[in-house]
């Protein structure tokens, strides 16, 4: 099943359960313990980053920067630092789990109070976001731990084999 369809299906199942993405646990240790075709995972199987001692980032972190810049920066500001329009994702990712992030991006979120009215639109049908949600998550996770600094990463690992096939399958 393509990543987009899999992510959307998981989100729909979680949403249909009626629970508003209950707080499971903190995101956990982001250390990469496994790799599958160029995508790293932490000990819990969540997508994570890998930054070499020379500062070279994994391909997904780099792609996440590119996709974040194209789709999220206009609201959440450069490098995920927030703006007057939307909150810092660097701060938010210090306490959000992978499933919470996917749920919020796919289903949207509304925080209304006397002081503010924050609305994150549902992007669940936007393939330019959902086909790259893992990469965007990986990039922002790295930013939230200061593993990747501000701006475009200077160097990255090569595109993994199979990446283009997965991308084409998702994008249609």
Secondary structure by P-SEA (a helix, b strand, c coil): ccaaaaaaaaaaaaaaacccccccccccccccccccccbbbcccccccccccccccccaaaaaaaaaaaacccccccccccccccccccccccccccaaaaaaaaabbbbbbcccbbbbbcccccccccccaaaaaaaaaaaaaaccccccccccccccccaaaaaaaaaac
